[in-house]
Every structure is written in C-alpha cells, then in structure tokens.
C-alpha cells in the first residue's frame, strides 16, 4: 500500500517537515546527489498560483542540507522562454543565490535519446543519473490534461523548447515519463492552487495544503480526489496506473495526516464559461503587464 501524507496549515516550513515525517522521513543517504525539480513554467506568478511556492522550495532545500547532501535545482526551456530567464524573472534565481544553491538548465545538459510517439525525447543525464530525485509540483488544472501535478511536472524535464508541438501525444509521453523518471520523493504545493484555464491563466484557490509521497501516480491520485476529480478518468494518470507505475484506487493508498475528504474543493475545469470569465484578470497579469 502506498502512503501519501496530507498536512493542512499556514506555516509552510512546518507543513513540509511534517508531511515528510508522516511517510517515514527522507530516507536519503547523506552521500547521495539530490536533484530537485519545481514547477517554474512561467516567469510571472499572479496571486502565487502559477509556480511552486518559494517557501516550499526553501523548506525542502533546508531539509536536504540538514541531511548533509549536495543538491541542485533544475528546469528546462519552454515556449515561455529559457529556463534561466524564467528563473531570473520569477525571482527564484536570486533566492538560489542567497541560499547558495546551484541551478542547471537541463536544455544545456548531456542527454540520451528515447523514442516515443513517433518522435525522440532528449532526457537530461543530470536527472537520469541522480541518486535521489525530488519532484515539487503544484496543484493546478491544465487545458491539455485536466490536471497538472507530479506526472505532468516531469514534462518540464526533456530538451525541447516548443513542447507544445507534442501536446497531441501527451497520452503516450506522460505515462512514459512516469515509468522512466524515478521519483524518490514528491512534495506537492497545495498552498495557492489554480482552477480553470490553467496552467498559467486560471483562477486562484487557497487550500494551504502540503502533500508528500514516494509514488508519483498515487500522489497524483490523491491530489485529483482533492480537486473533485476521479484519477481513473484522467488518461495520463489512469494509463500510468495500468502500466504498473502505481495504484490509483483508494484501497491501495493510505492517506496519513489529515482526512482528505475534509479538504475536497470542486475545481472548475478548463474552458468552462465561468472559468474563462474569471481568468480575465490572470490573463491581464500574465500577458499585459
């Protein structure tokens, strides 16, 4: 049975620590190299609902450092700009400098080619060869996949700036990434979440939640329940489960900490009229400022 922790609170540092304690701690060899992948899909972050909360990133960095490990933060280029530019303009790069944390633009990394869906994905060796990989997604809806959580955050790893050209193959690529990329720890930012026309111009939902687990499929399943969705009806999560990456049925997942049913919020799906009208402010903040 896979464990997923759920913590509610207003102190992010404490919530992150408790979420990891509830699943038995980091289980991290002090000599292991650690790679951390937040969701920095855009430089702009209206109402803190677009990219992984910096306080959550800092809490994870502190825990890894306390364990004695070397670590690096990673991202790759996308249609919104180079990873380096997004990191700088979002303000995260400045924080990494203050924290003395290195950053690697995966689009400039060594890679191996992996044929999938009639194309070839260049997967960076920094991730494939990491001793310990930490995935830091954010709870959001997504126009292409309904939700963007742990599995979808892996889409930001491979080397291709025009990733949108592969959106028609997401049903094949995302389960492949879930199978191929070893997730040692997933910590989900459920603090300021997004509903509606995500993943960039949706509408904010404040939930003050942090989740943690070691199986990306099960973590995504619990997050989907919290959003009011059935993971069995979300193709990339369901197919990943079918391929044996992890379970999505409630009988195979133990949620520890909070009762997840007490924190369910029905997220408005993408492209509804209500979601579109409510997203006008975010569109202005992202594209017109």
C-alpha positions in Angstrom: 0.0 0.0 0.0 1.4 3.4 -1.0 1.4 6.2 1.6 0.6 9.8 0.8 0.7 12.4 3.6 -1.7 15.4 3.8 -0.9 18.3 6.0 -3.0 21.5 6.4 -1.5 24.6 7.9 -0.3 28.1 7.4 3.4 27.6 8.2 4.8 26.1 5.1 8.1 25.1 6.7 6.4 23.1 9.4 3.9 21.6 6.9 6.7 20.3 4.7 8.6 18.8 7.6 5.5 17.1 9.0 4.5 15.8 5.5 7.8 14.1 5.1 7.9 12.8 8.7 4.5 11.2 8.2 5.8 9.0 5.4 8.9 7.9 7.3 11.3 10.8 6.6 13.6 11.5 3.6 15.3 8.0 3.6 18.2 9.8 2.0 21.8 8.7 2.1 23.9 11.7 3.1 26.4 10.9 0.3 23.7 10.9 -2.4 23.4 13.7 -5.0 20.0 15.3 -5.0 18.1 16.9 -8.0 15.1 19.0 -7.3 12.5 19.9 -10.0 10.0 22.6 -9.1 7.3 23.8 -11.5 8.7 27.1 -12.9 6.6 27.0 -16.1 6.4 30.8 -16.4 8.2 33.9 -15.1 5.0 35.5 -13.9 3.1 34.2 -10.9 -0.1 36.1 -10.4 -1.6 35.5 -6.9 1.1 32.9 -6.4 -0.9 30.3 -8.3 1.4 29.5 -11.3 4.7 28.3 -10.0 5.9 26.2 -7.0 5.8 28.3 -3.8 9.3 29.6 -3.0 8.8 28.9 0.7 8.1 25.3 -0.1 11.3 25.0 -2.2 13.3 26.6 0.6 11.9 24.2 3.2 12.9 21.2 1.0 16.4 22.7 0.4 16.8 23.2 4.2 15.9 19.6 4.9 18.2 18.2 2.3 21.0 20.4 3.5 20.4 19.3 7.1 20.8 15.7 5.9 24.3 16.7 4.6 23.6 16.3 0.9 24.6 18.3 -2.2 21.7 19.4 -4.3 20.8 21.2 -7.5 17.6 22.9 -8.8 16.7 22.1 -12.4 14.3 23.3 -15.2 14.3 23.2 -19.0 13.4 25.7 -21.7 9.9 26.1 -22.9 7.7 28.4 -25.0 7.7 31.0 -22.2 11.5 31.4 -22.5 14.7 29.8 -21.4 14.7 28.1 -18.1 17.4 30.6 -16.9 15.3 33.6 -18.0 12.2 32.3 -16.2 14.2 31.6 -13.1 15.7 35.1 -13.1 12.5 37.0 -13.9 10.4 35.0 -11.4 12.9 35.9 -8.7 13.8 32.4 -7.8 17.3 32.7 -9.1 18.0 35.5 -6.7 16.8 33.3 -3.8 19.0 30.4 -5.0 22.0 32.8 -4.9 21.1 33.7 -1.3 20.7 30.1 -0.4 23.9 29.1 -2.2 22.1 26.6 -4.3 23.2 25.7 -7.9 20.9 25.8 -10.9 21.2 23.7 -14.0 19.3 24.5 -17.2 18.5 21.0 -18.4 18.3 22.2 -22.0 22.1 22.6 -21.9 22.7 19.2 -20.2 24.0 16.0 -21.6 21.2 13.7 -22.7 20.1 10.4 -24.0 17.6 9.8 -26.8 14.3 8.0 -26.1 12.0 7.1 -29.0 8.3 7.7 -28.1 5.1 8.7 -30.0 6.9 9.0 -33.4 9.5 11.4 -32.0 12.5 11.2 -29.8 12.8 12.8 -26.3 16.1 14.0 -25.1 16.2 13.2 -21.4 18.9 15.0 -19.4 21.5 12.9 -17.7 21.5 15.0 -14.6 18.1 13.7 -13.9 18.6 10.1 -15.1 21.8 9.7 -13.2 20.6 11.4 -10.0 21.0 9.4 -6.8 17.8 11.0 -5.5 15.2 12.9 -7.4 12.6 15.2 -5.7 9.6 16.4 -7.7 7.9 19.6 -6.5 4.7 20.1 -8.5 1.8 22.5 -7.8 -1.9 21.7 -7.7 -3.4 23.2 -10.9 -5.9 22.4 -13.7 -4.5 22.2 -17.2 -6.2 22.8 -20.5 -4.4 19.8 -22.1 -4.5 17.2 -19.3 -7.3 18.4 -16.9 -4.7 18.4 -14.1 -1.0 19.3 -13.8 0.5 17.5 -10.9 3.5 15.3 -10.3 3.4 13.4 -13.6 2.8 16.5 -15.7 5.7 18.3 -13.9 8.0 15.7 -15.5 7.1 17.2 -18.9 9.4 20.1 -17.9 12.4 17.9 -17.9 13.2 17.0 -21.5 15.0 19.1 -24.0 12.6 20.8 -26.4 11.6 24.5 -26.3 8.5 24.0 -28.4 7.0 21.4 -26.1 3.5 22.4 -27.2 4.1 20.6 -30.5 3.9 17.3 -28.6 0.7 18.1 -26.7 -1.3 15.8 -29.1 0.9 12.9 -27.8 0.6 13.7 -24.1 -1.4 10.5 -23.5 1.7 8.5 -24.6 4.5 10.7 -23.4 3.4 11.4 -19.8 3.0 7.7 -18.8 6.4 7.1 -20.5 7.9 9.8 -18.3 6.2 8.4 -15.2 7.8 5.0 -16.0 11.2 6.3 -16.9 11.9 9.0 -14.4 12.5 7.6 -10.9 10.7 9.8 -8.3 12.3 9.2 -4.9 10.1 11.9 -3.2 7.2 14.0 -4.4 6.2 17.1 -2.3 3.1 18.9 -3.6 2.4 22.6 -3.3 -1.3 22.7 -2.5 -1.0 26.2 -0.9 -2.2 28.6 -3.6 -3.7 26.4 -6.2 -5.2 27.0 -9.6 -8.6 26.0 -11.2 -10.0 26.8 -14.7 -7.9 27.6 -17.7 -4.5 26.5 -16.4 -1.7 26.0 -16.2 -0.9 29.8 -16.4 -4.0 31.9 -16.6 -6.5 30.1 -14.3 -8.1 31.3 -11.1 -6.7 31.0 -7.5 -7.9 28.6 -4.8 -6.3 28.9 -1.4 -6.1 25.4 0.2 -3.0 25.7 2.5 -2.1 22.0 1.9 1.2 20.1 1.5 1.3 16.5 0.4 4.2 14.1 0.2 4.7 10.6 -1.1 7.1 8.3 -2.9 4.9 7.1 -5.8 4.0 9.8 -8.3 0.9 8.0 -9.5 -0.6 7.6 -6.1 0.3 11.2 -5.1 -1.5 12.4 -8.3 -4.5 10.3 -7.5 -4.9 11.9 -4.0 -4.5 15.4 -5.5 -7.1 14.6 -8.1 -9.5 13.5 -5.3 -8.9 16.8 -3.5 -9.8 18.6 -6.8 -13.0 16.7 -7.1 -11.8 14.5 -10.0 -11.6 10.8 -10.5 -8.0 9.8 -11.4 -9.4 6.8 -13.3 -10.9 9.3 -15.8 -7.7 11.3 -16.3 -6.0 9.5 -19.2 -2.3 10.0 -18.3 -2.8 9.1 -14.6 -5.0 6.1 -15.5 -2.6 4.7 -18.1 0.4 5.2 -15.8 -1.5 3.1 -13.2 -2.4 0.4 -15.9 1.3 0.2 -16.7 2.1 -0.6 -13.1 3.8 2.6 -12.1 1.5 3.0 -9.1 -2.1 2.5 -7.8 -4.9 5.0 -8.0 -7.7 3.1 -6.2 -8.5 4.2 -2.6 -8.0 0.6 -1.3 -4.3 0.7 -2.3 -3.4 4.2 -1.0 -3.2 5.1 2.7 -3.6 8.9 3.2 -1.9 9.8 6.5 -2.3 13.0 8.4 -5.4 14.9 7.5 -8.6 13.3 6.4 -8.5 14.1 2.6 -12.3 14.2 2.4 -12.4 17.2 4.7 -10.3 19.2 2.2 -12.1 18.5 -1.1 -12.7 21.5 -3.3 -14.5 21.1 -6.6 -12.1 22.7 -9.1 -13.6 24.4 -12.1 -12.4 22.5 -15.2 -10.7 24.3 -18.1 -12.7 26.0 -20.8 -16.0 26.4 -18.9 -17.6 29.8 -19.4 -17.3 30.5 -15.7 -13.6 29.6 -15.7 -12.9 31.7 -18.8 -14.7 34.8 -17.4 -12.9 34.5 -14.0 -9.5 34.2 -15.7 -9.6 37.6 -17.4 -7.6 39.1 -14.5 -4.9 36.5 -14.7 -4.7 37.0 -18.5 -4.0 40.7 -17.9 -1.4 40.0 -15.2 0.5 37.4 -17.3 0.3 38.9 -20.8 -0.4 42.6 -20.5 1.9 43.7 -17.7 
